[in-house]
């Protein structure tokens, strides 16, 4: 076998013998790390023969964020902002998983006001819809359906306006925090969310009208990037990728958190394990998220937006202006941080991408001794070769889009 390097982007392997004595030429090419269809700085090393993909090797690490290690140098409150920047399309879900884990370390998970749990569920499900809208728009754009992208971002803008209304920030909100919420839910929040839930079913139907029965869409997604149940389980896939292969597994149902056991919703699953099934699972999930949000709005209790524990929660601002003790308390809490007892905590949640779990170890100081994140995108990316090897080169982008990865979480 002789390898000849042609350019920096590919090599060609010549004179490979086949069983029938014919000669076969294979080519190894780079897809990425700045390819428009890789959804970030992902590099795929593809070995192809003609139009057939023989081998796929994902090459990650181009972001090298070091988020987990950075968290060890921050107080528990400061480390919250790092979670926003992992999967930057699901920051509220990231906040929620981190907050639940720290609260478990502190032993206050059972003290959380019911109102906080309901608001967290609403925000997590709105964030799920927002994340799926970005996935749908970009996935359709990858496959040539350009107008869907504009439709999806029309609704996503409404959701980002809601996030900005409650937190003052559109993307990196850090609104869900250990101990509750960063601030009281502003008046008018209920009306803004209800306005969205009222119009979204019609808008979701527009997406279905554009794609679901579109013959070109079906040809690009049906039977493409097949993933068996055995491979999905063996590689640790989760979320819509796992459910698209027909496995009924959702952390919100299996290990309920933040009061999810109080809400009635279904878990969509696929039957064929192809790109179309993963598409339909996410489309139906948006319907279920809307159902959860409406239930939470209807049953929203009253009460404080934080746990009433002075060890981790600062005094209200009106006290700080008139009390030296309250001012000192506030100063020490934000400069030194709170100190959970020695121990460890593990909490898993269902993010829009799949299973997101935090494992935090406390050594009794104000900073995490160790924080490890089990990211859904990282695990789902590992199964990509099983999906697209043996398929066509033109279907690689469909396979990538169907797993909905964000490289900020992969390279954490």
Secondary structure as UniProt FT lines:
FT   STRAND          2..5
FT   STRAND          10..17
FT   TURN            19..20
FT   STRAND          23..31
FT   TURN            36..37
FT   STRAND          43..49
FT   TURN            50..51
FT   STRAND          52..59
FT   HELIX           67..71
FT   TURN            72..73
FT   TURN            76..79
FT   HELIX           80..84
FT   TURN            85..86
FT   TURN            88..89
FT   HELIX           91..106
FT   HELIX           109..111
FT   HELIX           114..142
FT   TURN            143..144
FT   HELIX           146..167
FT   STRAND          176..177
FT   TURN            178..179
FT   STRAND          180..181
FT   TURN            187..188
FT   HELIX           189..211
FT   TURN            212..213
FT   HELIX           215..221
FT   TURN            222..223
FT   HELIX           229..234
FT   TURN            235..236
FT   HELIX           239..244
FT   TURN            245..246
FT   HELIX           251..254
FT   TURN            258..259
FT   HELIX           260..262
FT   HELIX           275..298
FT   TURN            310..312
FT   HELIX           317..320
FT   TURN            321..322
FT   HELIX           324..335
FT   STRAND          343..351
FT   TURN            352..353
FT   STRAND          354..362
FT   STRAND          370..374
FT   HELIX           376..382
FT   HELIX           384..388
FT   TURN            389..390
FT   HELIX           393..395
FT   HELIX           396..403
FT   HELIX           407..410
//
